[in-house]
Amino acid sequence: MRGRCLPLLAFLAESSAFYSLNGLVKDMKALLWPFQQPLQSCQNTPTSRGCWDQYDIDTNYYTTFPNTGNTVEVWLSAEESMCNKDGYKRFCMTFNGTMPGPPVIANWGDDLVIHVTNNMQSNGTTVHWHGVRQLQSVEYDGVPGVTQCPIRPGETLTYRYKVNQYGVSWYHSHISLQYSEGLFGPLIFNGPATADYDEDLGALFLQDWSHVPTFSAWSNKERYGITHSLSNLLINGTNTFDCSAVSDDSCVGGGKKFQTVFQPGKKYLMRLINVATDSQFQFSIDGHKLKVIANDFVPIKPYDTDSIVINAAQRYEVIVEANAPPGDYWLRAFWVDACAGVANDHPEDSTGIIRYDAASTSDPTSVSAVKAPTTCLDEPLESLIPYMNFDVANIAGTTVEELRVRFTHDALFTWTINSSSLALDWSNPTLKRVFNNESVFPTQYNVVSVDKKSSSDDEWAVLVIQNKVMGPLGAIAHPIHLHGHDFWILAQESSPWDGTTDSFKTVNPPRRDTAILPAHGHLAIAFRLDNPGTWILHCHIVWHASQGLSLEFVESEESISIQSRDMEIFQGTCESWDGWSRNVTYPQDGSGI
């Protein structure tokens, strides 16, 4: 029998804790949380960004993190309204009426309490906190059909978790195509860095944008495997669009280029996030170098470059020094046309402006010296060296999966992993099945069970995905994202796997939470078995996720536990959803994610 609730912790939670082991009485913390012994205080300043009070960039953030005692409380409202992001008016889905939504900002070691109200009329929703490990808070990972039932219209779900990472990411709806309609926003966790900077400019979103609602594009094209060309590209939710050649009353003009102002001599931190439906970008600023200091939530050894390639759902933190002759410069997010299976009507238009004079209104005349990529890959692995060394050892098991495609009897296009395409039931999430002690998961849930073989704290699971798709579809690369973990990239090659581990890099390999599965190639990743839960792995091209390109890891099933109060919230959300969804206007279509 599985132990699902923790009575002692539930008792303590009545007065102090809001999830699992967090916020316990002071002397319990020393027993239950692996807090680092205090160091001499070191303040985070423009000349000491590696410091973070009694912690620093050398702290092992996987096992050790501050406990600030501070709670950051945020209210988000999922809404449907008219928006004009580039000069074309259309209905959008937004958080608090804006796209991107409001920033959720916290410090390393804070507690986050985020109240999400679904104020949409005919859609359920959830919120996923991309890249957040959700250590001991799997129930708040925000995946419908995996970790929760959707939030029905008119109701609120409060997500609670500890900030035990630092860097930049984003929050987004994980229901179907909703984030492509605007349901996303920045997630910034302040902490130390591997290089100094003067000013943090915050998140910078790179995005593709469709004037045709993506749900219509899905119904008419993508569910049949027909590529939909998106209309435009946005930087931080804005761009221009030429309406002169368009006979469409919705094309009203008024779009604007993203702009920011540099002060000569200053160093600026820019937190890049690709929230595209299906696009890869090459980011650069004319006349300026980029110093790359982090990928996803992982600090890396800094390296300098003229440009950086960023795939869907990935993040990079870069420092840009304002050392060019004062003037106006193009900031560019080139749409990478080397990626197959995607299309955009205006791939050359993804530009913003860097100004050295805030009063300037001139268009830049700068020219890019950057060469466009000829392949659809990530940044070179040899560039992405984690600042903190971790090797992969003591592998508990290896799973090998083959990616292929198929058409169903009604001509619907799906991706398959080992002959199965993901199809979830929003009303019966995997976590609910675990709590109900169900011994068998449905085939279409694509569940892979992973368990530790010993009591060691250092056991690993390995996944090898082989892109075995034949014909033109085999030329498509897939950004693969894992929930609940960073993963270590053992191999990432544009060639078939030879079936051996000879080429695997296990000594401090690059690690992150999203990486490309190359066309016709393979991706081998490892993750430490230190976070019991139900964790989904999926392609972050929105169409492909809806077409079933996903599997689930049920990790250390017997150890999955949540507090009794959180269990009541979990069950209440499902009961409420079940009552409303019987007469739902828009039933679940596709995989559910």
DOLOVO-627719 format. One record per residue (C-alpha): residue number from 0; x, y, z; residue in one letter. Coordinates in steps of 0.02 Angstrom, whole numbers, m for minus. Example, Ala and Ser with C-alpha at 12.3 -4.5 7.8 and 13.67 -1.06 7.14 Angstrom:
BEGIN
R	i	east	north	up	aa
R	0	615	m225	390	a
R	1	684	m53	357	s
***
This chain:
BEGIN
R	i	east	north	up	aa
R	0	0	0	0	m
R	1	68	171	m47	r
R	2	85	304	87	g
R	3	15	460	4	r
R	4	m6	584	148	c
R	5	118	630	282	l
R	6	22	646	446	p
R	7	164	723	546	l
R	8	199	852	413	l
R	9	14	882	388	a
R	10	0	918	574	f
R	11	145	1040	566	l
R	12	70	1119	411	a
R	13	m85	1168	508	e
R	14	14	1304	593	s
R	15	167	1338	488	s
R	16	203	1249	324	a
R	17	111	1264	160	f
R	18	189	1119	68	y
R	19	287	964	109	s
R	20	440	1010	215	l
R	21	437	1198	196	n
R	22	423	1323	335	g
R	23	439	1202	479	l
R	24	491	1257	652	v
R	25	670	1314	661	k
R	26	753	1161	737	d
R	27	658	1047	615	m
R	28	734	1140	468	k
R	29	908	1082	512	a
R	30	847	902	507	l
R	31	740	909	351	l
R	32	813	1041	236	w
R	33	994	1029	177	p
R	34	1034	1210	217	f
R	35	1214	1259	192	q
R	36	1311	1313	345	q
R	37	1315	1504	344	p
R	38	1462	1584	257	l
R	39	1528	1757	290	q
R	40	1399	1876	218	s
R	41	1440	1933	41	c
R	42	1327	2060	m42	q
R	43	1271	2047	m224	n
R	44	1331	2207	m310	t
R	45	1385	2256	m486	p
R	46	1562	2201	m443	t
R	47	1517	2045	m343	s
R	48	1375	1958	m435	r
R	49	1440	1788	m378	g
R	50	1385	1829	m200	c
R	51	1215	1801	m122	w
R	52	1222	1847	62	d
R	53	1277	1688	153	q
R	54	1275	1587	m9	y
R	55	1361	1609	m176	d
R	56	1386	1544	m352	i
R	57	1482	1395	m281	d
R	58	1335	1334	m176	t
R	59	1266	1166	m235	n
R	60	1091	1228	m277	y
R	61	1025	1051	m305	y
R	62	1043	1010	m120	t
R	63	1068	1177	m35	t
R	64	971	1339	m43	f
R	65	925	1485	69	p
R	66	770	1494	174	n
R	67	729	1679	172	t
R	68	567	1665	270	g
R	69	492	1781	139	n
R	70	331	1739	46	t
R	71	297	1818	m123	v
R	72	111	1818	m161	e
R	73	46	1847	m338	v
R	74	m127	1853	m417	w
R	75	m150	1800	m599	l
R	76	m312	1808	m697	s
R	77	m329	1706	m858	a
R	78	m437	1810	m975	e
R	79	m500	1824	m1153	e
R	80	m496	1996	m1234	s
R	81	m454	2092	m1392	m
R	82	m271	2135	m1417	c
R	83	m161	2220	m1546	n
R	84	19	2163	m1535	k
R	85	85	2214	m1706	d
R	86	m52	2316	m1790	g
R	87	m173	2171	m1814	y
R	88	m322	2159	m1695	k
R	89	m378	1987	m1638	r
R	90	m442	1899	m1483	f
R	91	m306	1839	m1365	c
R	92	m292	1742	m1205	m
R	93	m193	1840	m1075	t
R	94	m144	1846	m893	f
R	95	m208	2005	m811	n
R	96	m249	2078	m982	g
R	97	m71	2086	m1049	t
R	98	41	1981	m1160	m
R	99	168	1941	m1094	p
R	100	84	1926	m926	g
R	101	148	2014	m769	p
R	102	320	1961	m707	p
R	103	329	1841	m562	v
R	104	489	1892	m471	i
R	105	561	1811	m315	a
R	106	730	1786	m232	n
R	107	820	1620	m215	w
R	108	749	1540	m58	g
R	109	582	1632	m57	d
R	110	414	1545	m49	d
R	111	294	1577	m193	l
R	112	105	1582	m173	v
R	113	19	1615	m339	i
R	114	m170	1626	m350	h
R	115	m230	1585	m526	v
R	116	m411	1627	m568	t
R	117	m488	1564	m729	n
R	118	m593	1709	m793	n
R	119	m612	1635	m967	m
R	120	m788	1589	m1018	q
R	121	m772	1421	m1105	s
R	122	m598	1352	m1069	n
R	123	m517	1264	m925	g
R	124	m336	1308	m892	t
R	125	m181	1266	m790	t
R	126	m15	1353	m761	v
R	127	154	1267	m778	h
R	128	310	1348	m705	w
R	129	432	1302	m840	h
R	130	595	1226	m780	g
R	131	548	1235	m596	v
R	132	595	1069	m514	r
R	133	443	1070	m398	q
R	134	546	977	m270	l
R	135	418	896	m153	q
R	136	276	992	m238	s
R	137	235	887	m392	v
R	138	49	929	m372	e
R	139	87	1109	m423	y
R	140	180	1070	m586	d
R	141	26	1124	m683	g
R	142	4	988	m816	v
R	143	m176	936	m853	p
R	144	m198	748	m855	g
R	145	m31	723	m768	v
R	146	m20	823	m606	t
R	147	m192	904	m595	q
R	148	m364	926	m670	c
R	149	m395	1093	m759	p
R	150	m459	1245	m666	i
R	151	m639	1269	m720	r
R	152	m702	1443	m771	p
R	153	m740	1555	m624	g
R	154	m630	1463	m499	e
R	155	m458	1490	m422	t
R	156	m314	1371	m387	l
R	157	m169	1426	m278	t
R	158	1	1358	m328	y
R	159	133	1349	m190	r
R	160	317	1305	m202	y
R	161	492	1344	m141	k
R	162	612	1443	m251	v
R	163	763	1327	m243	n
R	164	835	1380	m412	q
R	165	887	1547	m485	y
R	166	889	1623	m658	g
R	167	753	1656	m787	v
R	168	607	1556	m853	s
R	169	424	1579	m893	w
R	170	254	1523	m836	y
R	171	123	1468	m960	h
R	172	m39	1375	m982	s
R	173	m9	1191	m1017	h
R	174	m178	1158	m1096	i
R	175	m168	1128	m1282	s
R	176	m125	1286	m1382	l
R	177	m167	1416	m1249	q
R	178	6	1489	m1226	y
R	179	17	1519	m1415	s
R	180	m137	1628	m1390	e
R	181	m47	1733	m1258	g
R	182	m60	1641	m1091	l
R	183	120	1660	m1032	f
R	184	232	1776	m932	g
R	185	408	1795	m859	p
R	186	473	1701	m708	l
R	187	629	1780	m631	i
R	188	718	1707	m481	f
R	189	856	1824	m423	n
R	190	1019	1744	m369	g
R	191	1206	1743	m399	p
R	192	1286	1747	m572	a
R	193	1448	1690	m652	t
R	194	1497	1864	m715	a
R	195	1470	2043	m658	d
R	196	1345	2166	m733	y
R	197	1277	2337	m689	d
R	198	1092	2327	m730	e
R	199	964	2188	m751	d
R	200	850	2226	m899	l
R	201	735	2081	m856	g
R	202	655	1956	m974	a
R	203	659	1974	m1163	l
R	204	534	1862	m1252	f
R	205	562	1799	m1429	l
R	206	400	1740	m1506	q
R	207	309	1695	m1665	d
R	208	131	1757	m1686	w
R	209	m19	1702	m1788	s
R	210	m156	1821	m1845	h
R	211	m264	1667	m1872	v
R	212	m309	1595	m1700	p
R	213	m199	1443	m1670	t
R	214	m350	1338	m1623	f
R	215	m419	1369	m1799	s
R	216	m250	1328	m1875	a
R	217	m249	1167	m1775	w
R	218	m423	1115	m1829	s
R	219	m398	1157	m2012	n
R	220	m217	1107	m2042	k
R	221	m100	1049	m1906	e
R	222	m204	904	m1840	r
R	223	m192	832	m2016	y
R	224	m4	860	m2027	g
R	225	m17	1016	m2138	i
R	226	104	1156	m2089	t
R	227	24	1320	m2037	h
R	228	129	1474	m2076	s
R	229	126	1598	m1933	l
R	230	99	1779	m1978	s
R	231	235	1876	m1889	n
R	232	369	1879	m1754	l
R	233	367	1978	m1592	l
R	234	499	2038	m1468	i
R	235	430	2061	m1293	n
R	236	256	2050	m1365	g
R	237	270	2189	m1494	t
R	238	318	2223	m1675	n
R	239	256	2311	m1831	t
R	240	155	2240	m1975	f
R	241	127	2318	m2146	d
R	242	m60	2332	m2175	c
R	243	m44	2423	m2343	s
R	244	m55	2262	m2443	a
R	245	m187	2179	m2334	v
R	246	m374	2198	m2364	s
R	247	m426	2150	m2190	d
R	248	m524	2262	m2072	d
R	249	m429	2187	m1925	s
R	250	m265	2258	m1992	c
R	251	m273	2429	m1910	v
R	252	m89	2472	m1887	g
R	253	m12	2545	m1732	g
R	254	121	2414	m1702	g
R	255	286	2464	m1623	k
R	256	464	2399	m1617	k
R	257	536	2346	m1450	f
R	258	663	2474	m1390	q
R	259	782	2493	m1243	t
R	260	915	2622	m1202	v
R	261	1098	2587	m1160	f
R	262	1211	2702	m1060	q
R	263	1391	2700	m1125	p
R	264	1507	2593	m1020	g
R	265	1372	2496	m928	k
R	266	1350	2308	m932	k
R	267	1172	2245	m952	y
R	268	1099	2076	m907	l
R	269	970	2017	m1034	m
R	270	865	1863	m996	r
R	271	814	1784	m1163	l
R	272	664	1668	m1174	i
R	273	598	1581	m1331	n
R	274	409	1561	m1310	v
R	275	378	1517	m1492	a
R	276	245	1402	m1557	t
R	277	371	1320	m1673	d
R	278	517	1437	m1711	s
R	279	703	1438	m1677	q
R	280	790	1607	m1663	f
R	281	967	1673	m1682	q
R	282	986	1821	m1564	f
R	283	1114	1959	m1590	s
R	284	1140	2146	m1571	i
R	285	1232	2236	m1710	d
R	286	1401	2301	m1653	g
R	287	1397	2212	m1484	h
R	288	1462	2050	m1411	k
R	289	1361	1935	m1299	l
R	290	1434	1857	m1142	k
R	291	1330	1700	m1107	v
R	292	1320	1656	m922	i
R	293	1175	1534	m904	a
R	294	1068	1413	m1004	n
R	295	896	1374	m936	d
R	296	915	1370	m745	f
R	297	1099	1317	m752	v
R	298	1244	1440	m726	p
R	299	1383	1407	m850	i
R	300	1562	1462	m873	k
R	301	1548	1626	m970	p
R	302	1589	1630	m1154	y
R	303	1585	1771	m1282	d
R	304	1496	1760	m1448	t
R	305	1420	1869	m1584	d
R	306	1254	1776	m1580	s
R	307	1163	1638	m1492	i
R	308	1040	1508	m1556	v
R	309	888	1481	m1445	i
R	310	759	1346	m1473	n
R	311	578	1341	m1416	a
R	312	562	1345	m1225	a
R	313	748	1375	m1196	q
R	314	821	1521	m1099	r
R	315	991	1605	m1099	y
R	316	1059	1743	m989	e
R	317	1180	1858	m1079	v
R	318	1278	2012	m1028	i
R	319	1297	2150	m1157	v
R	320	1423	2290	m1131	e
R	321	1375	2459	m1202	a
R	322	1544	2490	m1282	n
R	323	1496	2531	m1461	a
R	324	1502	2708	m1532	p
R	325	1343	2796	m1472	p
R	326	1202	2777	m1596	g
R	327	1054	2665	m1641	d
R	328	1077	2478	m1670	y
R	329	965	2337	m1726	w
R	330	929	2201	m1601	l
R	331	892	2046	m1704	r
R	332	804	1881	m1674	a
R	333	830	1800	m1844	f
R	334	703	1665	m1884	w
R	335	808	1511	m1925	v
R	336	750	1442	m2092	d
R	337	864	1290	m2077	a
R	338	730	1211	m1967	c
R	339	610	1100	m2065	a
R	340	422	1083	m2042	g
R	341	391	1262	m1988	v
R	342	345	1421	m2082	a
R	343	325	1608	m2054	n
R	344	257	1742	m2170	d
R	345	382	1875	m2114	h
R	346	540	1786	m2055	p
R	347	650	1939	m2084	e
R	348	552	2060	m1974	d
R	349	601	2007	m1798	s
R	350	697	2162	m1745	t
R	351	703	2284	m1601	g
R	352	809	2438	m1568	i
R	353	952	2476	m1449	i
R	354	975	2664	m1426	r
R	355	1114	2761	m1339	y
R	356	1005	2918	m1341	d
R	357	828	2901	m1271	a
R	358	772	3050	m1375	a
R	359	816	2968	m1541	s
R	360	675	2911	m1654	t
R	361	779	2859	m1804	s
R	362	781	2685	m1875	d
R	363	953	2607	m1857	p
R	364	1065	2591	m2009	t
R	365	1177	2459	m1928	s
R	366	1219	2301	m2023	v
R	367	1235	2125	m1952	s
R	368	1395	2028	m1975	a
R	369	1317	1869	m1907	v
R	370	1303	1717	m2019	k
R	371	1138	1622	m2015	a
R	372	1142	1442	m1954	p
R	373	1139	1306	m2087	t
R	374	1073	1173	m1967	t
R	375	933	1164	m1839	c
R	376	1033	1127	m1681	l
R	377	1071	1198	m1509	d
R	378	1223	1300	m1460	e
R	379	1379	1188	m1470	p
R	380	1389	1075	m1318	l
R	381	1571	1121	m1293	e
R	382	1515	1301	m1259	s
R	383	1388	1255	m1125	l
R	384	1504	1205	m983	i
R	385	1413	1205	m815	p
R	386	1498	1316	m688	y
R	387	1474	1186	m552	m
R	388	1543	1014	m597	n
R	389	1430	862	m585	f
R	390	1470	693	m661	d
R	391	1346	556	m707	v
R	392	1375	389	m620	a
R	393	1279	243	m544	n
R	394	1148	227	m681	i
R	395	995	135	m615	a
R	396	920	100	m787	g
R	397	915	153	m970	t
R	398	759	179	m1075	t
R	399	774	180	m1264	v
R	400	631	258	m1364	e
R	401	602	274	m1551	e
R	402	514	425	m1626	l
R	403	401	389	m1776	r
R	404	239	454	m1854	v
R	405	71	382	m1903	r
R	406	m99	434	m1968	f
R	407	m253	374	m1875	t
R	408	m405	297	m1960	h
R	409	m485	470	m1974	d
R	410	m329	544	m2057	a
R	411	m266	632	m1900	l
R	412	m77	651	m1891	f
R	413	14	594	m1734	t
R	414	191	571	m1674	w
R	415	229	410	m1583	t
R	416	359	358	m1456	i
R	417	381	169	m1462	n
R	418	220	155	m1564	s
R	419	113	251	m1439	s
R	420	49	430	m1451	s
R	421	9	524	m1291	l
R	422	m176	551	m1254	a
R	423	m221	605	m1078	l
R	424	m386	614	m985	d
R	425	m396	784	m901	w
R	426	m518	716	m772	s
R	427	m405	572	m721	n
R	428	m225	635	m707	p
R	429	m82	515	m681	t
R	430	m53	582	m506	l
R	431	m233	539	m461	k
R	432	m206	361	m525	r
R	433	m51	349	m415	v
R	434	m149	406	m263	f
R	435	m285	279	m305	n
R	436	m155	139	m305	n
R	437	m193	91	m485	e
R	438	m66	m40	m536	s
R	439	m80	m15	m725	v
R	440	m76	149	m822	f
R	441	m168	168	m988	p
R	442	m59	134	m1139	t
R	443	m94	306	m1212	q
R	444	m22	388	m1055	y
R	445	151	330	m1115	n
R	446	212	296	m939	v
R	447	391	243	m903	v
R	448	423	194	m723	s
R	449	593	236	m651	v
R	450	650	182	m479	d
R	451	808	182	m377	k
R	452	896	16	m358	k
R	453	976	57	m191	s
R	454	972	183	m49	s
R	455	1107	289	m132	s
R	456	1072	473	m154	d
R	457	1164	470	m319	d
R	458	1068	359	m440	e
R	459	1026	408	m617	w
R	460	902	364	m754	a
R	461	953	376	m936	v
R	462	839	406	m1086	l
R	463	893	385	m1267	v
R	464	773	452	m1399	i
R	465	808	402	m1579	q
R	466	732	501	m1721	n
R	467	681	356	m1834	k
R	468	554	455	m1937	v
R	469	572	420	m2123	m
R	470	554	540	m2269	g
R	471	535	730	m2259	p
R	472	466	725	m2081	l
R	473	629	647	m2023	g
R	474	714	813	m2063	a
R	475	621	897	m1919	i
R	476	716	932	m1757	a
R	477	621	930	m1592	h
R	478	655	1034	m1434	p
R	479	631	906	m1294	i
R	480	582	970	m1121	h
R	481	581	871	m958	l
R	482	478	922	m807	h
R	483	539	901	m628	g
R	484	725	895	m669	h
R	485	873	969	m755	d
R	486	949	837	m867	f
R	487	1129	801	m912	w
R	488	1160	789	m1101	i
R	489	1260	631	m1130	l
R	490	1248	635	m1320	a
R	491	1164	745	m1451	q
R	492	1206	691	m1627	e
R	493	1135	711	m1802	s
R	494	1166	528	m1838	s
R	495	1087	363	m1783	p
R	496	1134	294	m1613	w
R	497	1254	147	m1624	d
R	498	1174	61	m1473	g
R	499	1326	85	m1360	t
R	500	1373	210	m1226	t
R	501	1547	236	m1297	d
R	502	1509	413	m1355	s
R	503	1418	467	m1196	f
R	504	1496	612	m1104	k
R	505	1475	581	m918	t
R	506	1605	701	m847	v
R	507	1519	867	m812	n
R	508	1414	863	m971	p
R	509	1302	1011	m1014	p
R	510	1140	1012	m917	r
R	511	976	1103	m940	r
R	512	791	1061	m955	d
R	513	763	1082	m1143	t
R	514	873	1018	m1285	a
R	515	857	977	m1469	i
R	516	830	801	m1533	l
R	517	919	823	m1701	p
R	518	842	774	m1866	a
R	519	883	592	m1909	h
R	520	986	586	m1750	g
R	521	977	546	m1565	h
R	522	975	629	m1395	l
R	523	1036	542	m1238	a
R	524	999	622	m1070	i
R	525	1022	575	m887	a
R	526	932	640	m733	f
R	527	960	606	m549	r
R	528	824	506	m461	l
R	529	797	632	m323	d
R	530	621	699	m352	n
R	531	478	573	m338	p
R	532	332	622	m447	g
R	533	242	610	m613	t
R	534	347	706	m738	w
R	535	306	732	m920	i
R	536	436	742	m1059	l
R	537	377	818	m1223	h
R	538	422	911	m1380	c
R	539	398	1099	m1354	h
R	540	339	1133	m1531	i
R	541	158	1163	m1486	v
R	542	86	1068	m1633	w
R	543	194	915	m1596	h
R	544	146	912	m1412	a
R	545	m37	914	m1463	s
R	546	2	777	m1590	q
R	547	60	664	m1449	g
R	548	250	682	m1448	l
R	549	271	648	m1264	s
R	550	297	519	m1128	l
R	551	284	520	m938	e
R	552	406	466	m805	f
R	553	329	401	m645	v
R	554	478	420	m530	e
R	555	495	322	m368	s
R	556	308	290	m364	e
R	557	304	222	m187	e
R	558	383	383	m122	s
R	559	261	506	m202	i
R	560	175	598	m59	s
R	561	88	763	m30	i
R	562	13	843	124	q
R	563	m168	814	171	s
R	564	m216	996	139	r
R	565	m140	991	m35	d
R	566	m229	826	m65	m
R	567	m396	909	m25	e
R	568	m356	1049	m149	i
R	569	m304	923	m281	f
R	570	m464	821	m261	q
R	571	m573	976	m253	g
R	572	m504	1042	m417	t
R	573	m544	876	m502	c
R	574	m718	865	m428	e
R	575	m757	1042	m483	s
R	576	m688	1010	m658	w
R	577	m789	851	m675	d
R	578	m949	943	m630	g
R	579	m920	1081	m758	w
R	580	m842	983	m902	s
R	581	m992	870	m935	r
R	582	m1067	1006	m1044	n
R	583	m905	1088	m1100	v
R	584	m912	1198	m1257	t
R	585	m738	1151	m1318	y
R	586	m698	969	m1278	p
R	587	m520	905	m1263	q
R	588	m435	888	m1432	d
R	589	m266	811	m1464	g
R	590	m152	745	m1327	s
R	591	m216	866	m1194	g
R	592	m53	960	m1167	i
***
